[in-house]
Amino acid sequence: MTALAQCRQERGWKKARLILELKRAAGNRGMRVASDESLDRMVREWESGRRPLVGEYLTLFCDVYESTAVALGAFPDDAKGPDEDEVAEFKRELLAARSADISLVKLLESQTENLRQLDRRLGASALLPQIQGHVAQMEGLLRNGVVAGARQLTAAALSDAAALAGWQALDLGRYRDAWNLHEIAKNAAREAGSSVLLTHATAQQACILLDLNQPVEALQLVQQAQELGKNRLPALMATWISASEAEVQAVLGNDKECRRALQRADESLPSDATNPEMPFLFLAGPHLVRWRGACLAQLGALEAVEDLSRALGSMEPGFTRAEAGTTLRPGERAREARRS
């Protein structure tokens, strides 16, 4: 048995635990590692002695086992060039990124839309791992892409998908994941040069702060989003951002400010309250009414009953979660109301 294999045996770790620790150590150092499948194969070869443990991976093993290179059985004579398998894998990733064109981005966007439709009907619990993998795939394409136009297209698709994944993580109470996914969405929106996507991800991120009982900070984030898109937002996004502000003002108990924001939302709502370029927004029919009712219910206003009843009575098929949201307690309705 090699010294490396003995280290894991002494700790009683399964290989999956070792891979998890290696990834955590890599994150602490800002390093990237191979996929779980590749790491599984590499660990087997390192522990059997068929592959020398060198370079960054040796550093990670030293971190994980809190040991020296010599104690792990690695010596200076083992130093060689880059691992051939790792180089080949990186070349494949670069080649895949170069294939990112309009047709591929359209496929990725279609996958995001399918996941959005499933989320509306089924909720997040069964979908989050799937969309996180979807986001990770697009991150790889963006990270390794070299063609400027293709990078912008991929970044826009990534921003939408990451914001949806972040919303699902919030639905499951995974606040750190939700926050990090929204940060991915914001960074991708900046890469895409899209004020609409950046405004959307920033304002939606405020919901995380509301869930964490930080409404003052949530309002600051919504106001930051409004400033980002000032005078440059389509009418539908302007409606959505005003309704977002109304939601936060309601949680703060600011009746007048909430109603003013709701009025701005009503006034800016376009006749066609859907936009194929913004599939993440749906304010047609009863949805804005439902959102208004949720805000007024938070304030304890009696007219909320009429709005919520009207919204419930006219809810179209396919919005199971939204329909269920009208029956929640007042404090929960506003967050559900912005889900479409």
N, C-alpha and C positions, 0 to 999 in steps of 0.2 A: 504493500500500500504506500502511495506517495505521501509526502508531508502535507500536500495540499488536501488530498482526500481525507487524511487523518484529522485535519482541522475541522472539517465539516462533521465528521463522525463524532468527534468529541463534544460537539455542540448539539448533536441530535437533530440537525437540520435536514429537512427534505431539500431536494434541488430547487423546488419552487421558492422556498424561503431564501435560499442563497441568491437566486436571481433577483428577488425583491430587494434584498439588502444591497446588491450591487447597483441596482437602478437608483436606490435612495442615495447611495454614496456618490454616484455620478451626478445626480441632481444637486447635491451639496457643493460639488466642484464645478458645476456648470458644464458638465461633459455629456456627450451623447453616447449611447451604447447600442449594440445590435438588438434586433427583435428578440422576444422571449424564445422563439423557436431556435434562432441561431445561437443564442446564449446557452440554451439547453445542450446543444451539440458541442459547443466550445468548452463548456464546463466538463462534460464527459471526457473530452480529449485532453484538457489540462490535467484533470485528476488522474487520468491513466498514464500521463507522461508522454503521450503521443504528440502533444503540441506544447512548445515552450511558452511559459507565461512571462510576457515582457510588456514594456511600454505602459500605456495608460491603464490597461486592465490589471497589470501587476500592482499599480498604485491603488486601484479600487479594492483589490483583494487585501492589501495591507491595511486599508481603512476598515474594511468589514471585519477582518479577523484581529484587528489591533495588533499587528505583528510586523516583523521585518521581512524583507524579500528573501534573505538567507533562510530564515525559519520556515518559510513557505516552500523552500526547495528551489528558489530561483537564484541564479548567479549571473555575474556580469558576462560570462561566456555565452549565456543564452541569448544575448542581445542580437536581434536580427532585424531585417527590414519589416515593413508593414505586413500584417497578416494578409495572405493572398485572398482568403475567403471574404474578409472584410472589404478589401479593395474592390473585389468583383461585385459585392453587394452594393457598394457606393456607386459604382459605375452603372449598375442597373437602375438605381434611384435617379441618377442624373438623366439617364436615357428616358425613363418614365416621365420626368418633369419636362423634358423637351417635347414630349408628345401632347402636352397641354395646349390645346387650341380651342377655338370656339365650340366645335362639336363636343369635345370632351367636357368642357365647362357646362354646356347645356345638359349633358347627362348627369353631372354632379348636382346641378340645380334641380333637375327633375327628381333626383333621389331625395334632396332636401325637402322638396314640396310633398313628396309621398310621406315622408316622416312627419311633416307638419300636419297633414290630413289625418294620419293615424293618431297623432298626439291629441287632436281635437276630439277624436272619437273614444280613444282608449286611455288617455293619460300617459304619464311619463315612465311609470315603473318598469314596463317591459321594453321601452324604447331607448333609454339613456345609453346603455352600453353600445347599442348599434350606432347611434348618432355620434358618440364620442369617437368610435372608430372611423366614421365618415369624416369627422373634423380632422383627426390625426392624418388621414390620407391626404386631405387637401393641404394641411400644413406642410407635409413632405413635398408636395408638388410646388408649393409656393417657395419653400426654403431653398429648393434645388433648381428652381427655374431661372433661366438667364435671359429670356426674351421679354423685353419690357411690356409689350402689349398683352402677352399671355399672362404675365405676373399680375397685371391689373385685373384682368378677368377672373383669374383664380382667387385673388384677394377679395373681390366683391362677393364671390360665391362662398368663400370661407367665412366672411363676416356674418352673412345671413345664417349659415349653418351653426356657427359657434354661438350666436345669440340665441338660437332655438335650443341648442344643447344646454346653454346656461340657464335658460328658463325652465327646462325640464329638471335640471339639478336643483334649482330653487324649489320646485314643486315637491321634491323629495327631501327637502331640508338639508341638502348638502351645500352649505353656504360657501365654503372655500372653493369648491369646484365651480359653483355658479359664478363666483366673482372672477376666478381665473379664466373661465370660458368667455365671460364678457370682456375681459382684457384682451383676449385673443381676437374677439370680434372687433374691438376698437382699433387695435393695431392693424388688422387687416383692412378696415375701412380707411385708415390713413394711407395705407399702401395703394388702395384702389382710388384714392382721391375723391371719396364720396362723402359729402357732408350729410346726406340723407342717412346712410348706413351708420356713420359715426354718431349722429344725433340719436338715432334709434337705440343703438347699443348703450350709449351713455345714459339716456333717460330710463331705459329698461333696467339698467343696473341699480337704479335708485330703489327698486322694489326689494332688493336684497337688504338694503339699509332699513327699509320699513319693517321687514320681517325681523330684523335684529333690534327693533325698537329704537331706531336712530332717525326719527322723522326730520329733524333739523338738517342733518347731513344729507338726507335724501332730497330735501328741497334744494339744497345747494347744488346737488348733482343734476337735478332737473333744470335748474336755472343755467347751469353750465352748458347743458345740452341745447337749451334755447339760444344761448349766445353763439354756440358753434354753428347753428343753422340759421342765424338771424337774417331775415330778408332773402333767404335762398331756398326755402323749403317749399315743395309742392303743397297745395291746399290740404290734401289728405294728411300729410305728415304734420302740418301746422295744427290741424284738428286734434290729432293724436297727442301731440306734445302739450296742448292746452288741457286736454283731459287728464294727462299724466300729472300736470301741476295741480289740477283740481283734486285728484286723489290724495296727493300729499297734504295739500291745504286742509282737506277734510280730516285726515288723521291728526293734524295739528290743532283741529278745532277752530280753524279760521273760516267762519261761515261766509263772510263777505268776499274774501279772496277766492274761496272755492267757487262760489256762484259766478264771480266775474270770469274765472277761468272756464267754467262750463259754458257761459254765454259766448266767450271767444270761440270755443270749440263748435258750438252750434252755428255761429256766423261764418266760420271758415269751412264748414263741411261742404264739399263739392256735391253737385247733383249726382255724379257717379262716384259712390263712396268705395269703389275698388279701383286698384291700379295694378296691372300686370307687372309693372316694374317694381312694385313694392308688395310682393305676395305675403309678407309678414304682417301687413295691416289689413284689417277687415272691419269696417265701421258701418257697413250698409245695414238697412233695416233696423232691427231692434237693438243692435249691439251698442251704439252710442247711448241709446235710452237706458239700456241695462247698466252701462258704466255710470251714467248720471244718477240713476237710482241707488247704486252702490255707494256713491259719494254722499248723497243726501241721507242715506240710512246711517252712514258713519256719524253724521252730524245730528242724528235723531229727528230729522225733519219728516213730517207726516206725509208730504207729497211723494216721498220715496216709495211708499206702498203702491201708489198708482203707476209710477214708472216701472217698477219691478214686475208688477202684475201685467202691464201692457207688454213688456219685453218677453215675459214667460209665455204669454198667449200667442205671440207672433214669431217665436223662435223657429227657424227653418231646420229641417233634418240635417244631420251631420255635425251638429255642434253640441254633442252630449255633455261635454265638460262645462260649456258655457251655460247650458240650461240648468245643470246641477248647481252652478254658482249662484243662481238667484235664490236658492233655498238656504244658503249659508248664513251664519251669524253676521251681523253688520260689519264687524271688524275684518271678516274674511272676504266680503263680497267685492270690494274694490279691486283686489289683486286678481280675483277670478274674472272680473269684468273686462280687464284689458286682455285676457286670453281670448283668442278668436279662432 
